[in-house]
Structures are given as structure tokens and as C-alpha cells.
Amino acid sequence: MTKKDIVLKVSDETNLKQIDVKKIVQKTFDCIIDALIRGEKIELRNFGVFKVKQRRSRTGRNPRTNQVIPVPPRKVVVFKAGLKMKQKIR
């Protein structure tokens, strides 16, 4: 499912214009991204939690040359599904 699919579905179910729904969906995503950039945790009840996690530096290995390569620390976004989502998916 793409963002466009979400916009079409919400537009059909709410009788709102697609352009208005698209603006709302995009603004929602922008707010989530901005909060993650600030290091905040996003908790959406019954859906899940987004948060930024710091990965440690480690040593990697090039599989072709078997050369050891240092991998620097970095930040990654993680998502943990909420209880109701887990129950519905099962």
C-alpha cells in the first residue's frame, strides 16, 4: 500500500477531496519525521511506537575480499507494533 492508496481510501470513506486528504496525510508524516529528528518518541495508541535508536560502531567484513571494515555508529528508526495491531494481524 502506498501513500496514494491511503489517500484514496480515506477520501472515499470520508467524502473529502483527495487533495485535502493528501495534505493532511503528508503533514502527519512530516510531524512524525520532525519529532524523530528531535529525538522524541512517537506513541500512537493501539498502533505502535516509533523511536530513534543509536547503533554502536562495529567492525564489518567485505564478503568478497574478506577485508575488515569499521562501521561507524549511526541512528536508526525502529517501530514496535502496539498490542491491538498485533492482535489484529494474528
Backbone as a chain_set.jsonl record, in Angstrom:
{"seq": "MTKKDIVLKVSDETNLKQIDVKKIVQKTFDCIIDALIRGEKIELRNFGVFKVKQRRSRTGRNPRTNQVIPVPPRKVVVFKAGLKMKQKIR", "coords": {"N": [[0.851, -1.177, 0.0], [0.567, 2.177, -0.843], [1.263, 5.7, -0.195], [-0.5, 7.107, -1.783], [-2.547, 5.223, -2.106], [-3.541, 5.159, 0.496], [-4.49, 7.786, 0.72], [-6.524, 7.738, -1.244], [-8.271, 5.803, -0.167], [-9.011, 6.946, 2.347], [-10.177, 9.284, 1.411], [-12.351, 8.282, -0.074], [-13.845, 7.078, 1.993], [-14.478, 9.186, 3.672], [-15.571, 11.185, 2.185], [-14.129, 13.46, 1.536], [-12.126, 15.81, -0.321], [-9.535, 14.555, -2.429], [-7.153, 16.022, -2.608], [-7.168, 17.516, -0.267], [-7.084, 15.509, 1.687], [-4.624, 14.397, 1.025], [-2.878, 16.485, 1.739], [-3.264, 16.478, 4.51], [-2.425, 13.887, 5.239], [0.274, 14.005, 4.396], [1.205, 16.091, 6.029], [0.909, 14.898, 8.514], [2.816, 12.81, 8.336], [5.088, 14.447, 8.068], [5.151, 15.708, 10.576], [5.668, 13.512, 12.231], [8.218, 12.778, 11.307], [9.671, 15.132, 11.91], [9.521, 15.124, 14.718], [10.939, 12.775, 15.29], [13.459, 13.518, 14.36], [14.11, 15.382, 16.301], [14.572, 13.65, 18.318], [12.488, 12.624, 19.753], [10.004, 10.336, 21.035], [7.436, 8.68, 19.295], [4.276, 7.873, 20.062], [1.571, 6.087, 19.167], [-1.438, 5.257, 20.143], [-2.717, 1.978, 20.269], [-1.647, 1.459, 17.82], [1.258, 1.712, 17.485], [4.762, 2.305, 18.319], [7.168, 4.649, 17.376], [10.626, 5.233, 17.395], [13.907, 6.685, 17.768], [16.929, 5.008, 17.59], [20.225, 4.514, 18.762], [22.836, 3.071, 17.096], [25.683, 1.1, 17.84], [29.185, 1.507, 17.065], [30.896, -0.792, 14.952], [32.764, -3.624, 13.726], [32.857, -4.53, 10.394], [32.785, -6.846, 7.622], [34.025, -7.228, 4.382], [32.511, -9.306, 2.14], [33.554, -10.247, -0.28], [36.311, -9.625, -0.419], [37.122, -10.234, 2.083], [38.042, -8.327, 3.775], [38.471, -6.387, 6.71], [36.288, -3.903, 7.832], [35.685, -0.822, 9.383], [32.589, 0.062, 10.819], [30.823, 2.93, 11.283], [29.148, 4.484, 14.167], [25.576, 4.945, 14.14], [22.31, 6.452, 13.729], [19.105, 4.936, 13.839], [15.708, 4.411, 12.831], [13.246, 2.813, 14.682], [10.415, 0.631, 14.916], [7.801, -0.427, 16.942], [5.174, -2.551, 17.112], [1.859, -1.939, 18.313], [-0.297, -3.366, 20.869], [-3.0, -3.902, 20.055], [-2.716, -3.86, 17.28], [-0.991, -6.019, 16.904], [-2.683, -8.075, 17.771], [-4.754, -7.974, 15.865], [-3.413, -8.614, 13.52], [-2.649, -11.225, 13.894]], "CA": [[0.0, 0.0, 0.0], [1.35, 3.407, -0.943], [0.622, 6.884, 0.367], [-1.624, 7.411, -2.664], [-3.621, 4.287, -1.757], [-4.102, 5.634, 1.765], [-5.259, 8.999, 0.41], [-7.737, 7.34, -1.961], [-9.169, 5.087, 0.761], [-9.56, 7.911, 3.304], [-11.028, 10.187, 0.643], [-13.596, 7.567, -0.378], [-14.61, 6.783, 3.203], [-14.858, 10.409, 4.382], [-16.141, 12.131, 1.216], [-13.301, 14.664, 1.448], [-11.361, 15.89, -1.564], [-8.246, 13.862, -2.365], [-6.066, 16.991, -2.384], [-7.193, 17.872, 1.157], [-6.62, 14.337, 2.423], [-3.186, 14.281, 0.747], [-2.201, 17.488, 2.571], [-3.338, 16.037, 5.902], [-1.556, 12.718, 5.384], [1.664, 14.451, 4.287], [1.527, 16.876, 7.225], [1.057, 13.92, 9.594], [4.134, 12.197, 8.172], [6.1, 15.477, 8.343], [5.205, 15.891, 12.036], [6.344, 12.338, 12.784], [9.64, 12.889, 10.951], [10.261, 16.233, 12.685], [9.664, 14.682, 16.109], [12.037, 11.798, 15.332], [14.707, 14.285, 14.212], [14.382, 15.984, 17.614], [14.863, 12.572, 19.261], [11.301, 12.295, 20.528], [9.337, 9.06, 20.777], [6.078, 8.859, 18.792], [3.44, 6.774, 20.54], [0.218, 6.124, 18.625], [-2.168, 4.22, 20.884], [-3.283, 0.855, 19.519], [-0.941, 1.292, 16.549], [2.628, 1.352, 17.778], [5.702, 3.325, 18.782], [8.359, 4.942, 16.582], [11.659, 5.943, 18.147], [15.242, 6.662, 17.19], [17.849, 4.204, 18.39], [21.625, 4.699, 18.395], [23.583, 1.826, 16.88], [27.098, 1.217, 18.188], [30.137, 1.24, 15.99], [31.275, -2.204, 14.94], [33.622, -3.962, 12.596], [32.192, -5.339, 9.381], [33.711, -7.579, 6.769], [33.664, -7.289, 2.98], [32.451, -10.737, 1.845], [34.35, -10.597, -1.455], [37.75, -9.543, -0.158], [37.347, -10.637, 3.47], [38.725, -7.206, 4.421], [37.762, -5.834, 7.859], [35.932, -2.505, 7.603], [34.987, -0.252, 10.54], [31.276, 0.634, 10.542], [30.643, 3.97, 12.298], [27.843, 4.481, 14.841], [24.559, 5.698, 13.409], [20.964, 6.434, 14.287], [18.109, 4.256, 13.017], [14.335, 4.487, 13.328], [12.668, 1.5, 14.96], [8.973, 0.638, 15.141], [7.29, -1.555, 17.71], [3.721, -2.597, 16.941], [1.036, -1.912, 19.516], [-0.982, -4.604, 21.239], [-4.176, -4.148, 19.215], [-2.248, -4.184, 15.945], [-0.502, -7.393, 16.968], [-3.822, -8.98, 17.885], [-5.489, -7.999, 14.605], [-2.591, -9.259, 12.489], [-2.638, -12.673, 14.165]], "C": [[0.891, 1.231, 0.0], [0.587, 4.557, -0.28], [-0.608, 7.249, -0.472], [-2.81, 6.502, -2.367], [-4.312, 4.715, -0.467], [-4.994, 6.842, 1.52], [-6.567, 8.637, -0.273], [-8.745, 6.675, -1.024], [-9.815, 6.058, 1.748], [-10.521, 8.861, 2.602], [-12.375, 9.538, 0.336], [-14.468, 7.384, 0.858], [-15.103, 8.031, 3.93], [-15.525, 11.448, 3.488], [-15.422, 13.48, 1.228], [-12.549, 14.635, 0.131], [-10.003, 15.231, -1.374], [-7.113, 14.827, -2.047], [-6.0, 17.398, -0.917], [-6.665, 16.722, 2.007], [-5.115, 14.163, 2.238], [-2.387, 15.252, 1.603], [-2.163, 17.039, 4.031], [-2.397, 14.854, 6.143], [-0.091, 13.139, 5.343], [2.088, 15.238, 5.518], [1.713, 15.954, 8.431], [2.43, 13.264, 9.536], [5.251, 13.189, 8.495], [6.257, 15.7, 9.846], [5.93, 14.73, 12.705], [7.844, 12.427, 12.521], [10.32, 13.969, 11.779], [10.482, 15.829, 14.14], [10.806, 13.674, 16.238], [13.39, 12.493, 15.188], [15.103, 14.916, 15.536], [14.672, 14.927, 18.678], [13.683, 12.174, 20.12], [10.749, 10.934, 20.126], [7.909, 9.368, 20.328], [5.262, 7.649, 19.224], [2.017, 6.976, 20.035], [-0.546, 4.958, 19.242], [-2.818, 3.222, 19.926], [-2.623, 0.648, 18.157], [0.488, 0.859, 16.79], [3.469, 2.552, 18.189], [6.867, 3.421, 17.806], [9.367, 5.615, 17.503], [12.995, 5.789, 17.433], [16.159, 5.917, 18.143], [19.265, 4.424, 17.868], [22.296, 3.339, 18.252], [25.049, 2.067, 17.203], [27.964, 1.06, 16.947], [30.541, -0.236, 16.087], [32.235, -2.435, 13.786], [32.83, -4.876, 11.669], [33.238, -6.045, 8.537], [33.168, -7.591, 5.344], [33.662, -8.764, 2.573], [33.299, -11.159, 0.64], [35.843, -10.657, -1.151], [38.133, -10.025, 1.233], [38.092, -9.557, 4.259], [37.846, -6.673, 5.559], [37.548, -4.345, 7.626], [35.236, -1.974, 8.855], [33.659, 0.375, 10.091], [31.004, 1.659, 11.652], [29.277, 3.86, 12.996], [26.845, 5.296, 14.021], [23.217, 5.573, 14.107], [20.035, 5.736, 13.301], [16.735, 4.433, 13.658], [13.82, 3.068, 13.51], [11.18, 1.672, 15.231], [8.598, -0.616, 15.917], [5.768, -1.501, 17.639], [3.012, -2.601, 18.279], [0.273, -3.208, 19.705], [-2.167, -4.906, 20.317], [-3.759, -4.492, 17.782], [-1.756, -5.633, 15.901], [-1.648, -8.391, 16.986], [-4.58, -9.084, 16.562], [-4.721, -8.724, 13.503], [-2.587, -10.764, 12.672], [-3.845, -13.28, 13.651]], "O": [[1.856, 1.31, 0.76], [-0.563, 4.411, 0.134], [-1.636, 7.652, 0.072], [-3.954, 6.955, -2.373], [-5.536, 4.638, -0.36], [-6.108, 6.921, 2.039], [-7.616, 9.175, 0.081], [-9.94, 6.962, -1.09], [-11.026, 6.006, 1.966], [-11.569, 9.202, 3.151], [-13.419, 10.175, 0.473], [-15.689, 7.518, 0.783], [-16.043, 7.953, 4.72], [-15.993, 12.477, 3.975], [-16.03, 14.516, 0.962], [-12.355, 13.575, -0.464], [-9.393, 15.328, -0.308], [-6.204, 14.482, -1.291], [-4.913, 17.605, -0.377], [-5.889, 16.937, 2.938], [-4.408, 13.819, 3.185], [-1.337, 14.893, 2.135], [-1.148, 17.201, 4.709], [-1.663, 14.827, 7.131], [0.705, 12.682, 6.163], [3.208, 15.075, 6.003], [2.575, 16.201, 9.274], [3.127, 13.169, 10.547], [6.246, 12.823, 9.121], [7.375, 15.863, 10.335], [6.712, 14.932, 13.634], [8.649, 12.177, 13.419], [11.418, 13.759, 12.295], [11.513, 16.155, 14.727], [11.562, 13.723, 17.209], [14.361, 12.094, 15.83], [16.287, 14.983, 15.867], [14.985, 15.27, 19.818], [13.85, 11.463, 21.112], [10.995, 10.447, 19.022], [7.246, 10.222, 20.916], [5.533, 6.527, 18.796], [1.339, 7.924, 20.43], [-0.314, 3.802, 18.89], [-3.393, 3.601, 18.905], [-3.012, -0.256, 17.417], [0.899, -0.22, 16.361], [2.962, 3.657, 18.379], [7.479, 2.414, 17.45], [8.999, 6.475, 18.303], [13.185, 4.892, 16.612], [16.162, 6.166, 19.349], [19.474, 4.511, 16.658], [22.313, 2.549, 19.196], [25.595, 3.12, 16.876], [27.523, 0.545, 15.919], [30.525, -0.834, 17.162], [32.48, -1.543, 12.975], [32.221, -5.855, 12.099], [34.439, -5.852, 8.729], [32.003, -7.921, 5.117], [34.702, -9.417, 2.651], [33.717, -12.314, 0.556], [36.544, -11.585, -1.554], [39.313, -10.205, 1.534], [38.7, -9.845, 5.29], [36.635, -6.523, 5.399], [38.475, -3.615, 7.274], [34.296, -2.599, 9.346], [33.612, 1.12, 9.112], [30.959, 1.298, 12.828], [28.362, 3.221, 12.478], [27.224, 6.219, 13.3], [23.015, 4.707, 14.958], [20.152, 5.914, 12.088], [16.618, 4.584, 14.874], [13.938, 2.23, 12.617], [10.739, 2.716, 15.711], [9.027, -1.722, 15.585], [5.153, -0.52, 18.057], [3.489, -3.184, 19.253], [0.209, -4.042, 18.802], [-2.321, -6.035, 19.851], [-4.391, -5.332, 17.142], [-2.07, -6.376, 14.972], [-1.603, -9.418, 16.309], [-5.003, -10.175, 16.181], [-5.323, -9.376, 12.65], [-2.527, -11.503, 11.689], [-4.029, -14.491, 13.778]]}, "num_chains": 1, "name": "protein.A"}
